[in-house]
Amino acid sequence: MKSHPIRALATAAALVLPALAAQAAPSAVIPPAAQLGPRPFFLVDDMADSALKTALQACAAQRSVYTRSDFAIGHRGASLQFPEHTRESYIAAARMGAGIVECDVVFTKDKQLVCRHAQNDLHTTTNILATELAAKCVKPFTPAAFDAAGNLVAQASAECRTSELTLAEFKSLRGKMDGYNPRGRTVAEYMAGTPDWRTNLYAGPTSGTLLTHKESIELFKQLGVKMTPELKYPAVAMPFDGFTQQAYAQKLIDEYKAARVPPARVFPQSFYLPDVQYWVQNTAYGKQAVYLDDAETVADLPGAAELAGYKAQGINIVAPPIFALLTTDGAGNIVPSQYAKDAKAAGLDIISWSLERSGVLADGGNGFYYQSFDSAIKHEGDMMVVLDVLARDVGIRGIFSDWPATPAFYANCMK
């Protein structure tokens, strides 16, 4: 049968045009302006009356477009609502105005770099325990134990590491909201531990896409955001099958070089001082290397001499937790801490972590991040006061947030 020329062209177009469209279309739709959603405005409404509240309300009333800001750093993406270190979480952070997004970097059994908060957190941040790969976990799931009266005598537990999986096996998993139920008698019960101030709405079976470090770089390039990879200290002894700590630190940098990402767009970070020293001494990316402070209490913080020593080594940026930078004065106001003053006197830039990881604030007892000034927190809206003191009085250059729309809103209005 003779083919019809018009019909043949139409058939060819039907085959070719969708393929071309798929190639041309971005894999994530990012609006030209930040989409903040209602949360920042809820926080402003909840503030006690003050000049800051009035200024923020005026901004909200007058401004119709909000732009991305490097002051807002997506902590593990947008992990207040999305499974951390997943494609969906990263895209959400960019959409809501994060100018910088974080990939925490660990390695697999075949020494490939992937995005996870810790090498040994797969049991709480992925669905591994519900898959056949659970057999590879260094500590298999153990159910909770109860006595005859129903009292908990041993918590449920497990430990699963990226270093036990090949890259292909890691990529077969799905991310879930970080959490576990210590009273779980079954895997399903153990995995159902999301805090009640988060949500599982964005953690369904078609989301929670895990990424390699290389894939995160390509995604961040597409999203137009800067990048802050954190080299996580391994849960396994190093060297790992010949893979040294320095090789690990260099491999992270090499993946940015291979992707042709300029050093000015990357803020490599680590809690392990030798990693930061290595980057400073051996790479062009060391100028913006960030030394993370792992202090648990105010008493653990470095003093003025130690901070000055960091600067003398070529370290330009430190990143302590929020509590390190704030305290209260005699009138109960939130003010800069001695650490904050010492760090600025040493000539160090400051980034802080992490906003919106503490749940509801107004009920008090807000734990780690607020320990040095919790007595001053009375409203959810006091988060804006915290941001204002950090930005204006301490002079931080950015802050990690689990919901970066909040610092993005503040930066648009006040910075």
C-alpha positions as CSV (number, residue, x, y, z in Angstrom):
1,M,0.0,0.0,0.0
2,K,1.3,3.4,-1.0
3,S,2.0,5.7,2.0
4,H,0.3,9.2,2.1
5,P,3.0,11.9,2.2
6,I,1.0,14.2,4.6
7,R,0.2,11.3,6.8
8,A,3.8,10.2,6.8
9,L,5.0,13.7,7.8
10,A,2.4,13.8,10.6
11,T,3.5,10.5,11.9
12,A,7.2,11.5,11.9
13,A,6.3,14.8,13.7
14,A,4.4,12.8,16.3
15,L,7.5,10.8,17.0
16,V,10.1,13.5,16.8
17,L,8.5,16.6,18.4
18,P,7.8,15.0,21.8
19,A,11.4,13.8,22.0
20,L,12.6,17.3,21.1
21,A,10.3,18.9,23.6
22,A,11.5,16.5,26.3
23,Q,15.1,17.5,25.5
24,A,14.3,21.2,25.6
25,A,12.0,21.3,28.6
26,P,13.7,21.8,32.0
27,S,13.4,18.8,34.3
28,A,12.2,21.1,37.1
29,V,10.1,24.2,36.6
30,I,11.5,27.1,38.6
31,P,9.5,30.4,38.6
32,P,11.4,33.6,37.9
33,A,10.4,34.9,41.3
34,A,10.5,33.1,44.7
35,Q,7.3,31.6,45.9
36,L,7.3,32.0,49.6
37,G,3.9,30.6,50.6
38,P,2.0,31.6,53.7
39,R,4.6,30.6,56.4
40,P,6.7,33.8,56.6
41,F,3.6,35.9,56.8
42,F,2.1,33.7,59.5
43,L,5.3,34.3,61.5
44,V,5.1,38.1,61.0
45,D,1.4,38.1,62.1
46,D,2.4,36.1,65.2
47,M,5.1,38.5,66.4
48,A,4.6,40.8,69.4
49,D,4.1,44.4,68.5
50,S,7.4,46.0,67.6
51,A,9.2,48.3,65.1
52,L,10.4,45.1,63.4
53,K,6.9,43.7,63.0
54,T,5.7,47.0,61.6
55,A,8.5,47.1,59.0
56,L,7.9,43.5,58.0
57,Q,4.2,44.0,57.7
58,A,4.8,47.1,55.5
59,C,7.1,45.1,53.3
60,A,4.6,42.3,53.0
61,A,1.9,44.8,52.0
62,Q,3.9,46.6,49.4
63,R,6.1,43.9,47.8
64,S,4.6,41.8,45.1
65,V,7.8,40.0,43.9
66,Y,10.4,38.2,46.1
67,T,13.8,37.2,44.7
68,R,16.3,34.5,45.6
69,S,18.8,35.3,48.3
70,D,22.1,33.8,49.3
71,F,21.1,34.7,52.9
72,A,18.7,31.7,52.7
73,I,20.5,28.4,52.6
74,G,18.4,25.3,52.0
75,H,19.3,22.9,54.9
76,R,19.2,19.5,53.3
77,G,16.9,21.2,50.8
78,A,13.5,22.1,52.3
79,S,13.5,19.4,55.0
80,L,10.7,20.8,57.2
81,Q,8.2,19.2,54.7
82,F,10.2,17.2,52.1
83,P,12.4,14.2,52.6
84,E,15.9,15.5,53.1
85,H,18.6,15.4,50.5
86,T,16.2,14.4,47.7
87,R,15.6,15.9,44.4
88,E,12.2,17.1,45.4
89,S,13.5,18.7,48.6
90,Y,16.2,20.6,46.6
91,I,13.8,21.9,44.0
92,A,11.4,23.1,46.8
93,A,14.2,25.0,48.4
94,A,15.1,26.8,45.2
95,R,11.5,27.6,44.5
96,M,11.1,29.3,47.8
97,G,14.1,31.5,47.4
98,A,17.2,29.7,48.7
99,G,20.2,31.1,46.9
100,I,22.4,28.3,48.2
101,V,21.4,24.6,48.7
102,E,23.2,21.9,50.6
103,C,24.2,18.4,49.7
104,D,25.8,16.5,52.6
105,V,28.3,14.1,51.0
106,V,29.0,10.5,51.9
107,F,30.3,7.5,49.9
108,T,29.1,4.1,48.9
109,K,30.7,0.7,48.9
110,D,32.1,1.4,45.5
111,K,33.4,4.8,46.7
112,Q,30.9,7.0,44.8
113,L,29.7,10.2,46.4
114,V,26.1,10.6,47.2
115,C,23.8,13.0,49.2
116,R,22.9,11.8,52.7
117,H,23.2,13.6,56.0
118,A,25.2,10.7,57.5
119,Q,26.8,7.6,56.2
120,N,24.8,5.5,58.7
121,D,21.3,7.1,58.6
122,L,19.6,5.1,55.8
123,H,17.4,3.3,58.3
124,T,15.8,6.6,59.4
125,T,15.9,8.6,56.1
126,T,15.1,5.9,53.5
127,N,12.9,2.9,52.9
128,I,15.8,0.4,53.1
129,L,14.3,-1.6,56.0
130,A,11.3,-2.4,53.8
131,T,13.4,-3.7,51.0
132,E,15.7,-6.7,50.3
133,L,18.7,-4.4,51.0
134,A,17.8,-4.5,54.7
135,A,19.9,-7.8,54.7
136,K,23.0,-5.6,54.1
137,C,22.5,-3.4,57.2
138,V,25.3,-3.6,59.7
139,K,22.7,-3.8,62.4
140,P,19.5,-5.4,61.3
141,F,16.2,-4.2,62.7
142,T,15.5,-5.2,66.2
143,P,12.0,-4.7,67.5
144,A,11.2,-2.8,70.7
145,A,10.9,-5.0,73.9
146,F,8.2,-4.5,76.6
147,D,7.8,-6.0,80.0
148,A,4.6,-7.8,81.1
149,A,3.1,-4.5,82.3
150,G,3.7,-2.9,78.8
151,N,6.6,-0.7,79.8
152,L,9.3,-0.2,77.2
153,V,12.5,-2.0,78.3
154,A,14.5,-1.8,75.0
155,Q,14.0,0.6,72.1
156,A,13.7,-0.6,68.5
157,S,16.9,-0.1,66.6
158,A,18.8,-0.6,63.3
159,E,21.8,0.9,61.5
160,C,22.2,0.9,57.7
161,R,25.1,2.5,55.9
162,T,25.8,3.8,52.4
163,S,29.2,2.1,52.6
164,E,27.4,-1.3,52.6
165,L,25.7,-0.6,49.3
166,T,26.8,-0.1,45.7
167,L,25.8,3.1,44.0
168,A,23.2,1.1,42.0
169,E,21.7,-0.3,45.2
170,F,21.7,3.1,46.9
171,K,19.8,4.6,43.9
172,S,17.1,2.0,44.2
173,L,16.0,3.4,47.5
174,R,13.5,6.1,48.2
175,G,13.9,9.0,50.7
176,K,11.5,9.4,53.5
177,M,11.0,11.9,56.3
178,D,13.8,11.5,58.8
179,G,12.5,9.8,62.0
180,Y,11.8,6.5,63.7
181,N,9.5,5.1,66.3
182,P,11.5,3.7,69.2
183,R,8.5,1.7,70.3
184,G,8.1,0.0,66.9
185,R,7.5,-3.8,67.1
186,T,7.6,-4.1,63.3
187,V,9.6,-2.5,60.5
188,A,6.5,-0.6,59.5
189,E,5.9,0.7,63.0
190,Y,9.6,1.7,63.3
191,M,9.6,3.6,60.1
192,A,6.5,5.6,61.1
193,G,8.3,8.1,63.3
194,T,7.9,11.4,61.5
195,P,7.6,14.2,64.1
196,D,4.0,15.6,64.3
197,W,5.2,19.1,63.2
198,R,6.4,17.7,59.9
199,T,4.4,15.9,57.2
200,N,4.6,12.7,55.1
201,L,2.6,14.4,52.3
202,Y,5.6,14.7,50.0
203,A,7.1,11.4,50.9
204,G,5.0,9.1,48.7
205,P,6.2,6.1,46.6
206,T,6.8,8.3,43.5
207,S,8.9,11.0,45.3
208,G,11.9,10.9,47.6
209,T,14.4,10.6,44.7
210,L,17.9,10.0,46.0
211,L,20.8,11.7,44.2
212,T,24.5,11.3,43.7
213,H,26.7,14.2,44.4
214,K,27.3,14.7,40.7
215,E,23.6,14.7,40.1
216,S,23.1,17.3,42.8
217,I,25.6,19.5,41.1
218,E,23.8,19.3,37.7
219,L,20.5,19.9,39.4
220,F,21.8,22.9,41.2
221,K,23.3,24.3,38.0
222,Q,19.9,24.0,36.4
223,L,18.2,25.6,39.3
224,G,20.7,28.5,39.3
225,V,21.7,28.1,43.0
226,K,25.1,28.1,44.6
227,M,26.2,25.0,46.3
228,T,27.4,24.1,49.8
229,P,28.5,20.4,50.0
230,E,29.3,19.1,53.5
231,L,31.9,16.3,53.7
232,K,30.5,14.0,56.4
233,Y,33.0,12.2,58.6
234,P,32.7,8.5,57.8
235,A,31.1,6.0,60.1
236,V,33.7,3.5,58.9
237,A,37.4,3.4,59.6
238,M,39.6,5.3,57.1
239,P,41.2,4.5,54.8
240,F,38.2,2.6,53.5
241,D,39.5,-0.1,51.0
242,G,42.4,2.2,50.2
243,F,40.2,5.4,50.1
244,T,41.8,8.0,52.4
245,Q,40.2,11.0,54.0
246,Q,42.3,13.3,51.8
247,A,41.2,11.4,48.7
248,Y,37.6,11.7,49.9
249,A,38.0,15.5,50.4
250,Q,39.7,15.9,47.0
251,K,37.1,13.8,45.2
252,L,34.4,16.2,46.4
253,I,36.3,19.1,44.8
254,D,37.1,17.2,41.7
255,E,33.4,16.7,40.9
256,Y,32.9,20.5,40.9
257,K,35.9,21.0,38.7
258,A,34.7,18.3,36.3
259,A,31.3,20.0,36.1
260,R,33.1,23.4,35.6
261,V,31.5,25.0,38.6
262,P,33.5,28.2,39.5
263,P,34.9,28.2,43.1
264,A,32.9,31.4,43.8
265,R,29.7,29.3,43.6
266,V,30.8,26.6,46.0
267,F,31.1,26.7,49.8
268,P,32.6,23.3,50.8
269,Q,32.1,22.6,54.5
270,S,33.1,20.2,57.2
271,F,33.1,19.7,61.0
272,Y,36.5,18.0,60.6
273,L,39.2,20.6,60.7
274,P,41.7,18.7,58.6
275,D,39.2,18.6,55.7
276,V,38.9,22.4,55.7
277,Q,42.7,22.8,56.1
278,Y,43.2,20.5,53.1
279,W,40.9,22.6,50.9
280,V,42.5,25.8,52.0
281,Q,46.0,24.6,51.3
282,N,45.4,22.6,48.1
283,T,42.4,23.9,46.2
284,A,41.0,27.1,44.7
285,Y,37.7,26.2,46.5
286,G,39.3,26.7,49.9
287,K,38.8,30.4,49.9
288,Q,35.1,29.8,50.7
289,A,35.6,26.7,52.8
290,V,33.3,26.6,55.9
291,Y,34.5,25.2,59.2
292,L,31.4,23.9,61.0
293,D,31.5,24.1,64.8
294,D,30.2,21.0,66.6
295,A,29.8,22.6,70.1
296,E,27.0,21.0,72.1
297,T,26.8,23.7,74.7
298,V,28.1,27.3,75.2
299,A,31.0,25.9,77.3
300,D,32.2,23.9,74.3
301,L,32.7,27.0,72.1
302,P,36.1,28.2,71.1
303,G,37.5,31.4,72.6
304,A,38.9,34.5,70.9
305,A,42.4,33.1,70.5
306,E,41.2,29.9,68.8
307,L,39.0,31.8,66.4
308,A,41.8,34.1,65.5
309,G,43.9,31.0,64.9
310,Y,41.4,29.8,62.3
311,K,41.8,33.0,60.4
312,A,45.6,32.8,60.6
313,Q,45.3,29.3,58.9
314,G,43.4,30.8,56.0
315,I,39.9,29.8,57.1
316,N,37.5,32.7,56.2
317,I,34.1,31.3,57.3
318,V,32.9,29.6,60.5
319,A,29.5,28.1,61.0
320,P,28.3,27.6,64.6
321,P,24.8,26.6,65.7
322,I,22.4,29.4,66.4
323,F,22.8,29.2,70.2
324,A,26.5,30.0,69.8
325,L,25.8,33.5,68.4
326,L,23.0,34.7,70.7
327,T,22.3,35.3,74.4
328,T,20.0,37.5,76.5
329,D,20.7,40.8,78.2
330,G,19.5,41.9,81.7
331,A,16.2,43.0,80.2
332,G,15.6,39.6,78.5
333,N,16.3,40.8,75.0
334,I,18.1,38.7,72.5
335,V,21.6,40.0,71.8
336,P,24.9,38.9,70.3
337,S,27.0,36.4,72.3
338,Q,30.7,36.7,73.2
339,Y,31.5,34.1,70.6
340,A,29.8,36.3,67.9
341,K,31.8,39.3,69.0
342,D,35.0,37.3,69.1
343,A,34.4,35.8,65.6
344,K,33.8,39.2,64.0
345,A,36.9,40.6,65.8
346,A,38.9,37.8,64.3
347,G,37.8,38.9,60.8
348,L,35.7,35.7,60.2
349,D,32.5,35.6,58.2
350,I,29.7,33.7,59.9
351,I,27.0,31.3,58.7
352,S,24.7,29.7,61.2
353,W,22.5,26.6,61.5
354,S,19.7,25.7,61.6
355,L,16.4,27.5,61.5
356,E,13.0,25.7,61.7
357,R,14.3,22.4,63.1
358,S,12.7,22.8,66.5
359,G,9.0,22.4,65.9
360,V,6.6,24.6,67.8
361,L,8.4,27.4,69.7
362,A,5.8,29.1,71.8
363,D,5.4,26.0,74.1
364,G,9.0,26.5,75.4
365,G,11.7,23.9,75.9
366,N,13.0,24.4,72.4
367,G,16.2,22.4,72.9
368,F,19.6,22.5,71.3
369,Y,19.3,25.5,68.9
370,Y,17.7,27.9,71.4
371,Q,19.5,26.8,74.6
372,S,21.3,30.1,75.2
373,F,18.2,32.4,74.7
374,D,15.1,30.2,75.0
375,S,13.8,32.3,77.9
376,A,13.2,35.1,75.3
377,I,11.1,33.0,72.9
378,K,7.4,33.5,73.5
379,H,5.8,33.4,70.0
380,E,6.4,31.5,66.8
381,G,7.0,34.9,65.3
382,D,10.0,35.4,67.6
383,M,11.9,33.5,64.8
384,M,11.9,36.8,62.9
385,V,13.5,38.5,65.9
386,V,16.2,35.8,66.0
387,L,16.8,36.4,62.3
388,D,16.9,40.2,62.8
389,V,19.5,40.0,65.6
390,L,21.6,37.5,63.6
391,A,21.5,39.7,60.5
392,R,21.8,43.2,61.9
393,D,23.7,42.8,65.1
394,V,25.8,39.7,64.6
395,G,26.2,40.3,60.9
396,I,25.9,36.7,59.6
397,R,26.2,36.3,55.8
398,G,23.6,33.5,55.7
399,I,21.6,30.9,57.6
400,F,20.6,27.3,57.0
401,S,16.9,26.7,57.3
402,D,14.7,23.7,56.8
403,W,12.2,26.1,55.2
404,P,14.2,28.7,53.4
405,A,11.2,30.9,52.5
406,T,11.5,32.4,56.0
407,P,15.0,33.8,55.7
408,A,14.4,34.6,52.0
409,F,11.4,36.8,53.0
410,Y,13.5,38.5,55.7
411,A,16.3,39.1,53.3
412,N,14.0,40.6,50.7
413,C,12.5,43.0,53.2
414,M,15.4,43.9,55.5
415,K,18.7,43.3,53.9
